[in-house]
Amino acid sequence: MSLILTLKGPPKLQNAVFSNLTATLMRDDKVAVETRTLEEGTAGPDARVLKQEFRAPMEPGAYTVRVAVPAIELFEPIFAVIGP
């Protein structure tokens, strides 16, 4: 399972430090996996791409990927695992 975060903005975005960015895989409001090191992806002139691979959950249920970027609203898409 891949998380790809594309941030668009002014050229100074290319030099921004995202060491305090977190991506967390949640289930039932509990942390399943958390990472603080997202890899750099291919960026454009007005965009920065960060990505992270997570091991896909096998247990059926509802999950949330919580992405926290300082000064940006928390992003929490929900997805479900139906079965193996």
PDB file with one MODEL, atoms N, CA, C and O in Angstrom:
MODEL        1
ATOM      1  N   MET A   1       0.850  -1.146   0.000  1.00  0.00           N
ATOM      2  CA  MET A   1       0.000   0.000   0.000  1.00  0.00           C
ATOM      3  C   MET A   1       0.908   1.223   0.000  1.00  0.00           C
ATOM      4  O   MET A   1       1.875   1.282   0.760  1.00  0.00           O
ATOM      5  N   SER A   2       0.602   2.191  -0.843  1.00  0.00           N
ATOM      6  CA  SER A   2       1.444   3.385  -0.963  1.00  0.00           C
ATOM      7  C   SER A   2       0.683   4.637  -0.557  1.00  0.00           C
ATOM      8  O   SER A   2      -0.486   4.811  -0.901  1.00  0.00           O
ATOM      9  N   LEU A   3       1.354   5.493   0.169  1.00  0.00           N
ATOM     10  CA  LEU A   3       0.861   6.824   0.479  1.00  0.00           C
ATOM     11  C   LEU A   3       1.719   7.785  -0.315  1.00  0.00           C
ATOM     12  O   LEU A   3       2.942   7.789  -0.176  1.00  0.00           O
ATOM     13  N   ILE A   4       1.082   8.610  -1.156  1.00  0.00           N
ATOM     14  CA  ILE A   4       1.814   9.617  -1.928  1.00  0.00           C
ATOM     15  C   ILE A   4       1.206  10.969  -1.597  1.00  0.00           C
ATOM     16  O   ILE A   4       0.018  11.200  -1.822  1.00  0.00           O
ATOM     17  N   LEU A   5       2.023  11.852  -1.068  1.00  0.00           N
ATOM     18  CA  LEU A   5       1.601  13.185  -0.654  1.00  0.00           C
ATOM     19  C   LEU A   5       2.242  14.199  -1.587  1.00  0.00           C
ATOM     20  O   LEU A   5       3.467  14.314  -1.638  1.00  0.00           O
ATOM     21  N   THR A   6       1.412  14.939  -2.330  1.00  0.00           N
ATOM     22  CA  THR A   6       1.915  15.965  -3.244  1.00  0.00           C
ATOM     23  C   THR A   6       1.559  17.330  -2.667  1.00  0.00           C
ATOM     24  O   THR A   6       0.384  17.649  -2.487  1.00  0.00           O
ATOM     25  N   LEU A   7       2.567  18.122  -2.382  1.00  0.00           N
ATOM     26  CA  LEU A   7       2.383  19.467  -1.848  1.00  0.00           C
ATOM     27  C   LEU A   7       2.735  20.460  -2.940  1.00  0.00           C
ATOM     28  O   LEU A   7       3.824  20.400  -3.510  1.00  0.00           O
ATOM     29  N   LYS A   8       1.816  21.376  -3.236  1.00  0.00           N
ATOM     30  CA  LYS A   8       2.069  22.385  -4.265  1.00  0.00           C
ATOM     31  C   LYS A   8       2.185  23.749  -3.605  1.00  0.00           C
ATOM     32  O   LYS A   8       1.485  24.049  -2.638  1.00  0.00           O
ATOM     33  N   GLY A   9       3.080  24.573  -4.145  1.00  0.00           N
ATOM     34  CA  GLY A   9       3.270  25.894  -3.575  1.00  0.00           C
ATOM     35  C   GLY A   9       4.392  26.638  -4.262  1.00  0.00           C
ATOM     36  O   GLY A   9       4.822  26.255  -5.350  1.00  0.00           O
ATOM     37  N   PRO A  10       4.868  27.698  -3.638  1.00  0.00           N
ATOM     38  CA  PRO A  10       5.916  28.524  -4.226  1.00  0.00           C
ATOM     39  C   PRO A  10       7.247  27.764  -4.289  1.00  0.00           C
ATOM     40  O   PRO A  10       7.400  26.728  -3.643  1.00  0.00           O
ATOM     41  N   PRO A  11       8.204  28.275  -5.063  1.00  0.00           N
ATOM     42  CA  PRO A  11       9.513  27.602  -5.211  1.00  0.00           C
ATOM     43  C   PRO A  11      10.220  27.300  -3.886  1.00  0.00           C
ATOM     44  O   PRO A  11      10.954  26.315  -3.809  1.00  0.00           O
ATOM     45  N   LYS A  12      10.027  28.107  -2.851  1.00  0.00           N
ATOM     46  CA  LYS A  12      10.695  27.851  -1.575  1.00  0.00           C
ATOM     47  C   LYS A  12      10.234  26.539  -0.930  1.00  0.00           C
ATOM     48  O   LYS A  12      10.868  26.049   0.005  1.00  0.00           O
ATOM     49  N   LEU A  13       9.123  25.969  -1.433  1.00  0.00           N
ATOM     50  CA  LEU A  13       8.659  24.670  -0.948  1.00  0.00           C
ATOM     51  C   LEU A  13       9.706  23.586  -1.205  1.00  0.00           C
ATOM     52  O   LEU A  13       9.798  22.620  -0.446  1.00  0.00           O
ATOM     53  N   GLN A  14      10.495  23.741  -2.272  1.00  0.00           N
ATOM     54  CA  GLN A  14      11.507  22.744  -2.614  1.00  0.00           C
ATOM     55  C   GLN A  14      12.561  22.595  -1.525  1.00  0.00           C
ATOM     56  O   GLN A  14      13.161  21.529  -1.389  1.00  0.00           O
ATOM     57  N   ASN A  15      12.794  23.652  -0.745  1.00  0.00           N
ATOM     58  CA  ASN A  15      13.815  23.615   0.312  1.00  0.00           C
ATOM     59  C   ASN A  15      13.228  23.405   1.706  1.00  0.00           C
ATOM     60  O   ASN A  15      13.962  23.390   2.694  1.00  0.00           O
ATOM     61  N   ALA A  16      11.914  23.244   1.786  1.00  0.00           N
ATOM     62  CA  ALA A  16      11.269  23.071   3.091  1.00  0.00           C
ATOM     63  C   ALA A  16      11.707  21.753   3.727  1.00  0.00           C
ATOM     64  O   ALA A  16      11.954  20.765   3.036  1.00  0.00           O
ATOM     65  N   VAL A  17      11.796  21.759   5.044  1.00  0.00           N
ATOM     66  CA  VAL A  17      12.177  20.564   5.796  1.00  0.00           C
ATOM     67  C   VAL A  17      10.906  19.952   6.379  1.00  0.00           C
ATOM     68  O   VAL A  17      10.141  20.628   7.067  1.00  0.00           O
ATOM     69  N   PHE A  18      10.692  18.684   6.102  1.00  0.00           N
ATOM     70  CA  PHE A  18       9.502  18.001   6.589  1.00  0.00           C
ATOM     71  C   PHE A  18       9.852  16.903   7.587  1.00  0.00           C
ATOM     72  O   PHE A  18       9.213  15.851   7.602  1.00  0.00           O
ATOM     73  N   SER A  19      10.847  17.137   8.408  1.00  0.00           N
ATOM     74  CA  SER A  19      11.278  16.122   9.371  1.00  0.00           C
ATOM     75  C   SER A  19      10.236  15.870  10.460  1.00  0.00           C
ATOM     76  O   SER A  19      10.279  14.832  11.121  1.00  0.00           O
ATOM     77  N   ASN A  20       9.300  16.801  10.658  1.00  0.00           N
ATOM     78  CA  ASN A  20       8.284  16.608  11.683  1.00  0.00           C
ATOM     79  C   ASN A  20       6.932  16.211  11.093  1.00  0.00           C
ATOM     80  O   ASN A  20       5.906  16.340  11.760  1.00  0.00           O
ATOM     81  N   LEU A  21       6.923  15.735   9.866  1.00  0.00           N
ATOM     82  CA  LEU A  21       5.724  15.225   9.228  1.00  0.00           C
ATOM     83  C   LEU A  21       5.527  13.774   9.669  1.00  0.00           C
ATOM     84  O   LEU A  21       6.493  13.015   9.736  1.00  0.00           O
ATOM     85  N   THR A  22       4.292  13.384   9.970  1.00  0.00           N
ATOM     86  CA  THR A  22       4.025  12.002  10.360  1.00  0.00           C
ATOM     87  C   THR A  22       2.928  11.403   9.490  1.00  0.00           C
ATOM     88  O   THR A  22       2.010  12.099   9.058  1.00  0.00           O
ATOM     89  N   ALA A  23       3.036  10.129   9.245  1.00  0.00           N
ATOM     90  CA  ALA A  23       2.004   9.351   8.571  1.00  0.00           C
ATOM     91  C   ALA A  23       1.715   8.148   9.451  1.00  0.00           C
ATOM     92  O   ALA A  23       2.625   7.393   9.796  1.00  0.00           O
ATOM     93  N   THR A  24       0.456   7.969   9.816  1.00  0.00           N
ATOM     94  CA  THR A  24       0.087   6.930  10.759  1.00  0.00           C
ATOM     95  C   THR A  24      -1.061   6.102  10.205  1.00  0.00           C
ATOM     96  O   THR A  24      -2.059   6.657   9.745  1.00  0.00           O
ATOM     97  N   LEU A  25      -0.933   4.799  10.245  1.00  0.00           N
ATOM     98  CA  LEU A  25      -2.012   3.895   9.876  1.00  0.00           C
ATOM     99  C   LEU A  25      -2.750   3.538  11.160  1.00  0.00           C
ATOM    100  O   LEU A  25      -2.155   2.999  12.093  1.00  0.00           O
ATOM    101  N   MET A  26      -4.057   3.842  11.208  1.00  0.00           N
ATOM    102  CA  MET A  26      -4.848   3.669  12.430  1.00  0.00           C
ATOM    103  C   MET A  26      -5.943   2.629  12.218  1.00  0.00           C
ATOM    104  O   MET A  26      -6.463   2.463  11.115  1.00  0.00           O
ATOM    105  N   ARG A  27      -6.275   1.938  13.293  1.00  0.00           N
ATOM    106  CA  ARG A  27      -7.445   1.055  13.298  1.00  0.00           C
ATOM    107  C   ARG A  27      -8.096   1.161  14.659  1.00  0.00           C
ATOM    108  O   ARG A  27      -7.433   0.995  15.683  1.00  0.00           O
ATOM    109  N   ASP A  28      -9.387   1.436  14.679  1.00  0.00           N
ATOM    110  CA  ASP A  28     -10.131   1.590  15.936  1.00  0.00           C
ATOM    111  C   ASP A  28      -9.471   2.610  16.861  1.00  0.00           C
ATOM    112  O   ASP A  28      -9.367   2.389  18.068  1.00  0.00           O
ATOM    113  N   ASP A  29      -9.029   3.723  16.288  1.00  0.00           N
ATOM    114  CA  ASP A  29      -8.368   4.808  17.035  1.00  0.00           C
ATOM    115  C   ASP A  29      -7.076   4.369  17.718  1.00  0.00           C
ATOM    116  O   ASP A  29      -6.623   5.022  18.658  1.00  0.00           O
ATOM    117  N   LYS A  30      -6.479   3.275  17.260  1.00  0.00           N
ATOM    118  CA  LYS A  30      -5.191   2.813  17.793  1.00  0.00           C
ATOM    119  C   LYS A  30      -4.174   2.810  16.662  1.00  0.00           C
ATOM    120  O   LYS A  30      -4.510   2.527  15.512  1.00  0.00           O
ATOM    121  N   VAL A  31      -2.945   3.122  16.994  1.00  0.00           N
ATOM    122  CA  VAL A  31      -1.874   3.166  15.991  1.00  0.00           C
ATOM    123  C   VAL A  31      -1.494   1.747  15.581  1.00  0.00           C
ATOM    124  O   VAL A  31      -1.152   0.916  16.423  1.00  0.00           O
ATOM    125  N   ALA A  32      -1.557   1.481  14.278  1.00  0.00           N
ATOM    126  CA  ALA A  32      -1.104   0.193  13.743  1.00  0.00           C
ATOM    127  C   ALA A  32       0.343   0.334  13.272  1.00  0.00           C
ATOM    128  O   ALA A  32       1.179  -0.526  13.549  1.00  0.00           O
ATOM    129  N   VAL A  33       0.635   1.435  12.549  1.00  0.00           N
ATOM    130  CA  VAL A  33       1.985   1.715  12.048  1.00  0.00           C
ATOM    131  C   VAL A  33       2.164   3.224  12.020  1.00  0.00           C
ATOM    132  O   VAL A  33       1.260   3.943  11.594  1.00  0.00           O
ATOM    133  N   GLU A  34       3.323   3.720  12.468  1.00  0.00           N
ATOM    134  CA  GLU A  34       3.622   5.151  12.383  1.00  0.00           C
ATOM    135  C   GLU A  34       5.007   5.324  11.782  1.00  0.00           C
ATOM    136  O   GLU A  34       5.930   4.563  12.074  1.00  0.00           O
ATOM    137  N   THR A  35       5.134   6.338  10.938  1.00  0.00           N
ATOM    138  CA  THR A  35       6.434   6.640  10.354  1.00  0.00           C
ATOM    139  C   THR A  35       6.675   8.139  10.399  1.00  0.00           C
ATOM    140  O   THR A  35       5.733   8.927  10.313  1.00  0.00           O
ATOM    141  N   ARG A  36       7.910   8.527  10.530  1.00  0.00           N
ATOM    142  CA  ARG A  36       8.289   9.933  10.495  1.00  0.00           C
ATOM    143  C   ARG A  36       9.263  10.214   9.368  1.00  0.00           C
ATOM    144  O   ARG A  36       9.720  11.347   9.216  1.00  0.00           O
ATOM    145  N   THR A  37       9.587   9.213   8.584  1.00  0.00           N
ATOM    146  CA  THR A  37      10.541   9.399   7.494  1.00  0.00           C
ATOM    147  C   THR A  37       9.857   9.051   6.183  1.00  0.00           C
ATOM    148  O   THR A  37       9.772   7.880   5.815  1.00  0.00           O
ATOM    149  N   LEU A  38       9.374  10.054   5.483  1.00  0.00           N
ATOM    150  CA  LEU A  38       8.787   9.821   4.176  1.00  0.00           C
ATOM    151  C   LEU A  38       9.854  10.045   3.128  1.00  0.00           C
ATOM    152  O   LEU A  38      10.658  10.971   3.238  1.00  0.00           O
ATOM    153  N   GLU A  39       9.864   9.202   2.115  1.00  0.00           N
ATOM    154  CA  GLU A  39      10.863   9.293   1.063  1.00  0.00           C
ATOM    155  C   GLU A  39      10.495  10.397   0.079  1.00  0.00           C
ATOM    156  O   GLU A  39       9.319  10.686  -0.142  1.00  0.00           O
ATOM    157  N   GLU A  40      11.516  11.004  -0.504  1.00  0.00           N
ATOM    158  CA  GLU A  40      11.294  12.015  -1.526  1.00  0.00           C
ATOM    159  C   GLU A  40      10.898  11.337  -2.827  1.00  0.00           C
ATOM    160  O   GLU A  40      11.528  10.364  -3.243  1.00  0.00           O
ATOM    161  N   GLY A  41       9.861  11.848  -3.467  1.00  0.00           N
ATOM    162  CA  GLY A  41       9.446  11.349  -4.769  1.00  0.00           C
ATOM    163  C   GLY A  41       9.870  12.327  -5.856  1.00  0.00           C
ATOM    164  O   GLY A  41      10.605  13.278  -5.591  1.00  0.00           O
ATOM    165  N   THR A  42       9.409  12.094  -7.065  1.00  0.00           N
ATOM    166  CA  THR A  42       9.720  12.986  -8.179  1.00  0.00           C
ATOM    167  C   THR A  42       8.922  14.274  -8.026  1.00  0.00           C
ATOM    168  O   THR A  42       7.696  14.232  -7.921  1.00  0.00           O
ATOM    169  N   ALA A  43       9.591  15.398  -8.011  1.00  0.00           N
ATOM    170  CA  ALA A  43       8.940  16.691  -7.808  1.00  0.00           C
ATOM    171  C   ALA A  43       8.923  17.499  -9.095  1.00  0.00           C
ATOM    172  O   ALA A  43       9.737  17.280  -9.992  1.00  0.00           O
ATOM    173  N   GLY A  44       7.992  18.427  -9.173  1.00  0.00           N
ATOM    174  CA  GLY A  44       7.926  19.346 -10.299  1.00  0.00           C
ATOM    175  C   GLY A  44       8.393  20.713  -9.846  1.00  0.00           C
ATOM    176  O   GLY A  44       8.815  20.866  -8.700  1.00  0.00           O
ATOM    177  N   PRO A  45       8.329  21.722 -10.721  1.00  0.00           N
ATOM    178  CA  PRO A  45       8.808  23.058 -10.363  1.00  0.00           C
ATOM    179  C   PRO A  45       7.981  23.723  -9.262  1.00  0.00           C
ATOM    180  O   PRO A  45       8.491  24.577  -8.537  1.00  0.00           O
ATOM    181  N   ASP A  46       6.711  23.340  -9.132  1.00  0.00           N
ATOM    182  CA  ASP A  46       5.859  23.963  -8.116  1.00  0.00           C
ATOM    183  C   ASP A  46       5.280  22.927  -7.157  1.00  0.00           C
ATOM    184  O   ASP A  46       4.273  23.183  -6.498  1.00  0.00           O
ATOM    185  N   ALA A  47       5.914  21.759  -7.079  1.00  0.00           N
ATOM    186  CA  ALA A  47       5.387  20.697  -6.224  1.00  0.00           C
ATOM    187  C   ALA A  47       6.506  19.906  -5.563  1.00  0.00           C
ATOM    188  O   ALA A  47       7.630  19.838  -6.058  1.00  0.00           O
ATOM    189  N   ARG A  48       6.160  19.317  -4.436  1.00  0.00           N
ATOM    190  CA  ARG A  48       7.071  18.436  -3.706  1.00  0.00           C
ATOM    191  C   ARG A  48       6.305  17.161  -3.428  1.00  0.00           C
ATOM    192  O   ARG A  48       5.162  17.217  -2.974  1.00  0.00           O
ATOM    193  N   VAL A  49       6.900  16.026  -3.687  1.00  0.00           N
ATOM    194  CA  VAL A  49       6.234  14.739  -3.512  1.00  0.00           C
ATOM    195  C   VAL A  49       6.952  13.942  -2.432  1.00  0.00           C
ATOM    196  O   VAL A  49       8.168  13.757  -2.481  1.00  0.00           O
ATOM    197  N   LEU A  50       6.180  13.474  -1.457  1.00  0.00           N
ATOM    198  CA  LEU A  50       6.697  12.619  -0.398  1.00  0.00           C
ATOM    199  C   LEU A  50       5.902  11.321  -0.444  1.00  0.00           C
ATOM    200  O   LEU A  50       4.698  11.337  -0.700  1.00  0.00           O
ATOM    201  N   LYS A  51       6.565  10.204  -0.199  1.00  0.00           N
ATOM    202  CA  LYS A  51       5.851   8.936  -0.267  1.00  0.00           C
ATOM    203  C   LYS A  51       6.305   7.983   0.821  1.00  0.00           C
ATOM    204  O   LYS A  51       7.400   8.103   1.369  1.00  0.00           O
ATOM    205  N   GLN A  52       5.428   7.031   1.119  1.00  0.00           N
ATOM    206  CA  GLN A  52       5.724   6.023   2.126  1.00  0.00           C
ATOM    207  C   GLN A  52       4.990   4.742   1.762  1.00  0.00           C
ATOM    208  O   GLN A  52       3.819   4.767   1.382  1.00  0.00           O
ATOM    209  N   GLU A  53       5.684   3.640   1.881  1.00  0.00           N
ATOM    210  CA  GLU A  53       5.069   2.331   1.671  1.00  0.00           C
ATOM    211  C   GLU A  53       4.660   1.776   3.033  1.00  0.00           C
ATOM    212  O   GLU A  53       5.441   1.803   3.984  1.00  0.00           O
ATOM    213  N   PHE A  54       3.444   1.277   3.116  1.00  0.00           N
ATOM    214  CA  PHE A  54       2.961   0.599   4.311  1.00  0.00           C
ATOM    215  C   PHE A  54       2.627  -0.835   3.923  1.00  0.00           C
ATOM    216  O   PHE A  54       2.231  -1.098   2.788  1.00  0.00           O
ATOM    217  N   ARG A  55       2.783  -1.743   4.845  1.00  0.00           N
ATOM    218  CA  ARG A  55       2.322  -3.103   4.602  1.00  0.00           C
ATOM    219  C   ARG A  55       0.796  -3.076   4.692  1.00  0.00           C
ATOM    220  O   ARG A  55       0.234  -2.627   5.691  1.00  0.00           O
ATOM    221  N   ALA A  56       0.142  -3.554   3.657  1.00  0.00           N
ATOM    222  CA  ALA A  56      -1.323  -3.523   3.620  1.00  0.00           C
ATOM    223  C   ALA A  56      -1.894  -4.389   4.737  1.00  0.00           C
ATOM    224  O   ALA A  56      -1.435  -5.511   4.953  1.00  0.00           O
ATOM    225  N   PRO A  57      -2.892  -3.873   5.447  1.00  0.00           N
ATOM    226  CA  PRO A  57      -3.497  -4.674   6.508  1.00  0.00           C
ATOM    227  C   PRO A  57      -4.230  -5.882   5.921  1.00  0.00           C
ATOM    228  O   PRO A  57      -4.818  -5.792   4.843  1.00  0.00           O
ATOM    229  N   MET A  58      -4.194  -6.988   6.618  1.00  0.00           N
ATOM    230  CA  MET A  58      -4.863  -8.210   6.165  1.00  0.00           C
ATOM    231  C   MET A  58      -6.178  -8.444   6.906  1.00  0.00           C
ATOM    232  O   MET A  58      -7.077  -9.111   6.392  1.00  0.00           O
ATOM    233  N   GLU A  59      -6.283  -7.898   8.106  1.00  0.00           N
ATOM    234  CA  GLU A  59      -7.478  -8.119   8.912  1.00  0.00           C
ATOM    235  C   GLU A  59      -8.617  -7.223   8.434  1.00  0.00           C
ATOM    236  O   GLU A  59      -8.428  -6.014   8.303  1.00  0.00           O
ATOM    237  N   PRO A  60      -9.804  -7.792   8.169  1.00  0.00           N
ATOM    238  CA  PRO A  60     -10.935  -6.974   7.714  1.00  0.00           C
ATOM    239  C   PRO A  60     -11.289  -5.899   8.731  1.00  0.00           C
ATOM    240  O   PRO A  60     -11.167  -6.103   9.939  1.00  0.00           O
ATOM    241  N   GLY A  61     -11.727  -4.755   8.227  1.00  0.00           N
ATOM    242  CA  GLY A  61     -12.155  -3.670   9.093  1.00  0.00           C
ATOM    243  C   GLY A  61     -11.882  -2.319   8.465  1.00  0.00           C
ATOM    244  O   GLY A  61     -11.338  -2.226   7.364  1.00  0.00           O
ATOM    245  N   ALA A  62     -12.268  -1.268   9.183  1.00  0.00           N
ATOM    246  CA  ALA A  62     -12.058   0.110   8.732  1.00  0.00           C
ATOM    247  C   ALA A  62     -10.716   0.620   9.246  1.00  0.00           C
ATOM    248  O   ALA A  62     -10.351   0.388  10.399  1.00  0.00           O
ATOM    249  N   TYR A  63      -9.991   1.312   8.381  1.00  0.00           N
ATOM    250  CA  TYR A  63      -8.677   1.874   8.713  1.00  0.00           C
ATOM    251  C   TYR A  63      -8.638   3.343   8.302  1.00  0.00           C
ATOM    252  O   TYR A  63      -9.416   3.783   7.456  1.00  0.00           O
ATOM    253  N   THR A  64      -7.738   4.082   8.902  1.00  0.00           N
ATOM    254  CA  THR A  64      -7.512   5.478   8.566  1.00  0.00           C
ATOM    255  C   THR A  64      -6.019   5.690   8.388  1.00  0.00           C
ATOM    256  O   THR A  64      -5.215   5.151   9.147  1.00  0.00           O
ATOM    257  N   VAL A  65      -5.650   6.475   7.384  1.00  0.00           N
ATOM    258  CA  VAL A  65      -4.269   6.924   7.252  1.00  0.00           C
ATOM    259  C   VAL A  65      -4.278   8.383   7.701  1.00  0.00           C
ATOM    260  O   VAL A  65      -4.901   9.229   7.059  1.00  0.00           O
ATOM    261  N   ARG A  66      -3.598   8.673   8.785  1.00  0.00           N
ATOM    262  CA  ARG A  66      -3.563  10.034   9.338  1.00  0.00           C
ATOM    263  C   ARG A  66      -2.247  10.685   8.940  1.00  0.00           C
ATOM    264  O   ARG A  66      -1.169  10.202   9.289  1.00  0.00           O
ATOM    265  N   VAL A  67      -2.349  11.797   8.200  1.00  0.00           N
ATOM    266  CA  VAL A  67      -1.155  12.521   7.771  1.00  0.00           C
ATOM    267  C   VAL A  67      -1.160  13.877   8.474  1.00  0.00           C
ATOM    268  O   VAL A  67      -2.103  14.658   8.339  1.00  0.00           O
ATOM    269  N   ALA A  68      -0.094  14.142   9.223  1.00  0.00           N
ATOM    270  CA  ALA A  68       0.031  15.401   9.956  1.00  0.00           C
ATOM    271  C   ALA A  68       1.223  16.185   9.415  1.00  0.00           C
ATOM    272  O   ALA A  68       2.374  15.763   9.523  1.00  0.00           O
ATOM    273  N   VAL A  69       0.909  17.333   8.834  1.00  0.00           N
ATOM    274  CA  VAL A  69       1.930  18.253   8.328  1.00  0.00           C
ATOM    275  C   VAL A  69       1.759  19.541   9.124  1.00  0.00           C
ATOM    276  O   VAL A  69       0.668  20.111   9.114  1.00  0.00           O
ATOM    277  N   PRO A  70       2.790  20.022   9.811  1.00  0.00           N
ATOM    278  CA  PRO A  70       2.662  21.252  10.586  1.00  0.00           C
ATOM    279  C   PRO A  70       2.091  22.394   9.740  1.00  0.00           C
ATOM    280  O   PRO A  70       2.481  22.581   8.588  1.00  0.00           O
ATOM    281  N   ALA A  71       1.178  23.140  10.322  1.00  0.00           N
ATOM    282  CA  ALA A  71       0.536  24.312   9.716  1.00  0.00           C
ATOM    283  C   ALA A  71      -0.470  23.954   8.612  1.00  0.00           C
ATOM    284  O   ALA A  71      -0.981  24.842   7.930  1.00  0.00           O
ATOM    285  N   ILE A  72      -0.754  22.661   8.435  1.00  0.00           N
ATOM    286  CA  ILE A  72      -1.758  22.229   7.464  1.00  0.00           C
ATOM    287  C   ILE A  72      -2.767  21.359   8.207  1.00  0.00           C
ATOM    288  O   ILE A  72      -2.395  20.580   9.085  1.00  0.00           O
ATOM    289  N   GLU A  73      -4.041  21.493   7.854  1.00  0.00           N
ATOM    290  CA  GLU A  73      -5.093  20.720   8.505  1.00  0.00           C
ATOM    291  C   GLU A  73      -4.822  19.218   8.405  1.00  0.00           C
ATOM    292  O   GLU A  73      -4.354  18.731   7.376  1.00  0.00           O
ATOM    293  N   LEU A  74      -5.122  18.489   9.483  1.00  0.00           N
ATOM    294  CA  LEU A  74      -4.933  17.043   9.530  1.00  0.00           C
ATOM    295  C   LEU A  74      -5.721  16.383   8.403  1.00  0.00           C
ATOM    296  O   LEU A  74      -6.882  16.721   8.172  1.00  0.00           O
ATOM    297  N   PHE A  75      -5.093  15.446   7.705  1.00  0.00           N
ATOM    298  CA  PHE A  75      -5.704  14.745   6.583  1.00  0.00           C
ATOM    299  C   PHE A  75      -5.888  13.290   6.990  1.00  0.00           C
ATOM    300  O   PHE A  75      -4.917  12.620   7.342  1.00  0.00           O
ATOM    301  N   GLU A  76      -7.144  12.783   6.945  1.00  0.00           N
ATOM    302  CA  GLU A  76      -7.426  11.436   7.429  1.00  0.00           C
ATOM    303  C   GLU A  76      -8.375  10.670   6.509  1.00  0.00           C
ATOM    304  O   GLU A  76      -9.548  10.509   6.846  1.00  0.00           O
ATOM    305  N   PRO A  77      -7.901  10.195   5.357  1.00  0.00           N
ATOM    306  CA  PRO A  77      -8.781   9.376   4.523  1.00  0.00           C
ATOM    307  C   PRO A  77      -9.037   8.019   5.174  1.00  0.00           C
ATOM    308  O   PRO A  77      -8.170   7.473   5.857  1.00  0.00           O
ATOM    309  N   ILE A  78     -10.228   7.485   4.955  1.00  0.00           N
ATOM    310  CA  ILE A  78     -10.640   6.208   5.518  1.00  0.00           C
ATOM    311  C   ILE A  78     -10.736   5.181   4.396  1.00  0.00           C
ATOM    312  O   ILE A  78     -11.171   5.498   3.289  1.00  0.00           O
ATOM    313  N   PHE A  79     -10.327   3.946   4.689  1.00  0.00           N
ATOM    314  CA  PHE A  79     -10.496   2.862   3.730  1.00  0.00           C
ATOM    315  C   PHE A  79     -10.864   1.590   4.499  1.00  0.00           C
ATOM    316  O   PHE A  79     -10.707   1.528   5.718  1.00  0.00           O
ATOM    317  N   ALA A  80     -11.351   0.590   3.785  1.00  0.00           N
ATOM    318  CA  ALA A  80     -11.763  -0.646   4.423  1.00  0.00           C
ATOM    319  C   ALA A  80     -11.077  -1.834   3.776  1.00  0.00           C
ATOM    320  O   ALA A  80     -10.810  -1.848   2.574  1.00  0.00           O
ATOM    321  N   VAL A  81     -10.800  -2.829   4.605  1.00  0.00           N
ATOM    322  CA  VAL A  81     -10.311  -4.117   4.134  1.00  0.00           C
ATOM    323  C   VAL A  81     -11.492  -5.077   4.260  1.00  0.00           C
ATOM    324  O   VAL A  81     -12.020  -5.284   5.353  1.00  0.00           O
ATOM    325  N   ILE A  82     -11.901  -5.661   3.134  1.00  0.00           N
ATOM    326  CA  ILE A  82     -13.065  -6.545   3.129  1.00  0.00           C
ATOM    327  C   ILE A  82     -12.683  -7.972   3.498  1.00  0.00           C
ATOM    328  O   ILE A  82     -13.392  -8.625   4.264  1.00  0.00           O
ATOM    329  N   GLY A  83     -11.588  -8.454   2.970  1.00  0.00           N
ATOM    330  CA  GLY A  83     -11.142  -9.820   3.259  1.00  0.00           C
ATOM    331  C   GLY A  83      -9.796 -10.084   2.609  1.00  0.00           C
ATOM    332  O   GLY A  83      -9.331  -9.286   1.795  1.00  0.00           O
ATOM    333  N   PRO A  84      -9.166 -11.199   2.961  1.00  0.00           N
ATOM    334  CA  PRO A  84      -7.844 -11.502   2.388  1.00  0.00           C
ATOM    335  C   PRO A  84      -7.917 -11.835   0.911  1.00  0.00           C
ATOM    336  O   PRO A  84      -6.891 -12.111   0.289  1.00  0.00           O
TER     337      PRO A  84
ENDMDL
END
